[in-house]
Amino acid sequence: MKKTIIKIVSIFFIFCFIIYISLNIYCNIKAAKIDINVVRSETKVELSDMQIEIASFIYSKHANPKFTKLPLIIDFFSSKNQGAYTFVQVYGSTSSHLSCWHCLSPIQKRIKAFCTSRYVVRKIDYKTCYNYIFSASYFGYGSIYGLEDASIFYFKKDFKDLSCKEFINLVLISENPYKYDILKEENCQLINDEINEIYSNFKKSQKK
């Protein structure tokens, strides 16, 4: 009886190991290769360390923006590398170098973004990713792309001079331009409340 149990457990672990290896291989096959030269040529802004930390906190609830290489299963359920995932989404939706992106279904995009984000974590520096995200992200009104133009449009100032709360607002706008449009008076109170809450939680996270 004991030998039978050991045999069953051994077979189970071997099966799980094979599945895990297969998923890693599948993930590597599905990952798109990012052209770093394209990323660098399309990067127009260089965020401050504080701005990167704020963006990281909004994306992942972690103020530390540095990517962490994680086992596949842990990475799937973790938000630690959400910045890399967001980078892939922005790269796919704004760059012509992932021509197949627009043909994918929402679920296929999520799978490809996750698989590619694991490649990004291994190959691309987190600062490069965050600078690209805010160089290429869409900020609403049909034609506003990039933090440089967005900061002038919404706040009439250079992105380097934005306050923390103004930058938080622009990060939120890049995620949902309609919902977080501060120029619409009916949105202002709810948006400001959310910005204040994010800023407060961000400051608390820095003290830990």
N, C-alpha and C positions, 0 to 999 in steps of 0.2 A: 504493500500500500504506500509506504513511504517513498519507495523508488518511483512509483507511478506519479505521485504528486510532484516529485523533483523533476521528472521527465516532462510533465505538463507545464510546470513553471518555466523550465528551460526552453521549451518550444515557444511558449508565449513571449519570452524575452527576445528570442531570436527573431520571431515574427515582428515584434515591435521595432527591433533594430533594423530589419530589412525595410520596413515601412518608412522609418525615419531617414535612412539613407536614400530611399527612392524619392521622398519628398524634397530632400536637399538637391538631388540631381534635377528633379522637375523644376525646382525654383531657379536653379542656375540656367536651365534651358530657357525658361520664360523671361528671365531678366534681360532688359534692353541694355545695350552698351551705350553709355553716355559719352559723347564727344567732349572732352574737357576743353578743347580749343574753342568749340562753339560756346560753351558756358562762359569762358573768360571773355570772349569777344562781345558777348551780349550782356555782360555785367556792367552796369552803369553807376552803381552806388557802392559805397563801402560803409557798412553800418558800424556804429560804435559798439563796444563790448556790452554796454548797458542795453542798447537796442536789441542786440542778438539775444541777450538773456530774457528780455521781456517777450520777444517773439517765441522763444523756446518755452517759456512758462505758459503762454496762451495755447500753444500747440500741444504740449505734453504734460503740463502741470509740474515741470521740472525747470528750475531757473538755470541749471547747469546745461548748456547747449551741446556739450561734447557728445559725439556719438559713442555708443558702446556696442562692441561685437557680442551678440547674444546667440545662444542656441536657437534653432529655428522655432520650436514650439514656444519658448519663452518670448522670443521676439514677436511672435504672432499676437500674443495677448498683452504685450507691454506697449506703453506709449513713449518709452524712452527715446526712440529714434524717429519720432513723428516728424521732426524737421526734415529728415531724409525722405520720408514718404511724401511730404508736402512738396519738396523740391522736385521729385519725379512727376507729380501731378502738374505742377507749373510747367516743367520742361516739356511734358507730353502735350499739354493743351496750347502752348504758345510757340513751340519750336517746330519747324517743318522737318526736322531731322528724325522725328518719330512719326512718320507719315501714316502708320497703321493705327495710331492712337485714336483718331476720330471715328474709326470703323468699329471699335470695340464696344461691347455692351458695358453698362455700369459695373457689373460684377467682374467682367474680364479686365476692366481698367483697374479695379481694386487689386485683383490678383497680380497683374503685371506691375502695378505700382509697388506692392509689397515685395515682390521678388526683386525688382530693380533697386528698391531702397536698401536691400541687403548688400547688393553690389556697391551702392553709393557709400554705405557705411565703411566698407573695406577700402575703397579707392579714392574718395574725395573728402577733402577737409571740410569740417562743419561750417567754417566761416565762408568758404567759397559757396557752399549751398545756400546759406542765409542771404548772402549778398546777391546771388542770382535770383532767389525767390522775390526779393523786393526790387529787383531791376525789371522783372518780367511780369509780375502779377497784375491782374486787372483790378482797377479801382472804381469802376462804374462810369456812368454817363456815356457809354458807347465807345469812348476813345482814350480813356485815361489808363495808361499802362506805366507801371514803375513808380517807385516811391518819390522820385525826384519831381515828377509832374504832379503827383497826387498831393504832396505837401504844399505845393504852391497853389493848387486849385482849391483845396479845402481850408488851408490855414494861412495862405499868403506868406509863406516863409520857406527857407531852405530846409531840407530834411535834417541837416546837422543841427539846426536850431530848435527842433521840435521838443516840447516838454515830454516827459514820460507818458502823461495821460493823452496827449495829442498823438503820440506814436501808437499807443494802445488802440486808440480810435481807428487809426489807419490800418493796423493789423486786422482789426475786426471788419473793416470795410473790405479789405482784400479777401476775406472769407465769405462775406455776404454783403455786396455793395448796396443792395436795396434796404435790407434790414437795418444797417448801421449808418445810413446816410445822415450825417449830423446837420446837413443843410435843410432837411425837412423838419419844420418846427414840431410837428406832432411826434417825432421820434426822439427829440432832444432829452426829455427827462428820463425815459427808460434807458437810453444809451448812456447818459451820464452816470446813472446809478450803477449800471454794469461796469463801466470804466472804473469808477471809484472802488467797486468791490474787487475787481481784478488787480488794481494798483495796490490796494491794501493787502491782499493775499500775497502778491509778489514781494512786497517789502517784508512781510512776515517770513516768507520762504528764504530770504537772504540772511535772516538772523539765525536760522537753524544751523 
